[in-house]
Amino acid sequence: MKIALIVPARLHSTRLPEKPLADIAGKSLIIRVVEQGLKCRNITGVWVATDHESIFEHVRQAGYQAVMTSKDHVSGTDRIAEAASSIDADVFINIQGDEPLIHPRQIEDLAAVFQNQDIQIATQMNVIRQPEEVFDYNKVKVVTDIYHKALYFSRQAIPAFRDLPYKDWFAQAVYYKHVGIYAFRKEALLKITQLSTGFLEKAESLEQLRWLENGYHVHCFLTEYESVGVDTQEDLDKVNAIVRMMENQGFNP
């Protein structure tokens, strides 16, 4: 089974201009993401899928693989699908382009689930440890059936307890937060990007609901790993500090 890692990367970012090229202790954010991916075992390779020549040239000059894609894609999944159409692989894993500290083992764990031939789409989740995250609309929650298939993703707290005040919900259930790393078999990836946007996706602004609405199973697996995303200058400063500390201690982040 050939497994390819694809990192979607747009040049423009509202909160952090030219984010993929931002410096982190001497290397760009996008290069650090690629290098974390290359630490994974048993993969075919890592490709950056981008809409801008400056990122394409930056990645290629660093000695890594990049694919130019349309500027019109509305999601990272659409961008990955275009890149995947020209790459010889069976499974494609979408690594977020703003997580330079993603752990290679997290990616390997997701790749391993495709030993089950029934799985077409897979993602990860972790246990919510802080009560305030349950009601944070920026933290996407997920509930699954006993076979790890997602029943629903929501920005709302799910499950809900009808007869209890909000403050008591966290003590009544284990809540799970969706981790934004996806893996697809090639055929499924190319098909889901042809689907029309559905009501649930529009309501929650979550593209994975389009797949559920159209009958696709999204398998969700627990992970203990949590990465640090870079969305703002504050995030970038935080990651820079972490990387410099690790390097000073002799670790290769």
Buried (B, 14 or more C-beta within 10 A) or exposed (E): EBBBBBBBBBBEBEEBEBBBBBEBBEBBBBBBBBBBBEBBEEBBBBBBBBBBEEBBEBBEEBEBBBBBBEEEBEEBBBBBBBBBEEBEBBBBBBBBBBBBBBBBBBBBBBBEBBEEEEBBBBBBBBEBEEEEBBBBEEBBBBBBEEEBBBEBBBBEBBBEBEEEEEEEBBEEBEBBBBBBBBBBBBEBBBBBBEBEEBEBBEEBEBBBBBBBBEEBBBBBBEBEBBBEBBBEEEBBEEBBEBBBEBEEEEEEB
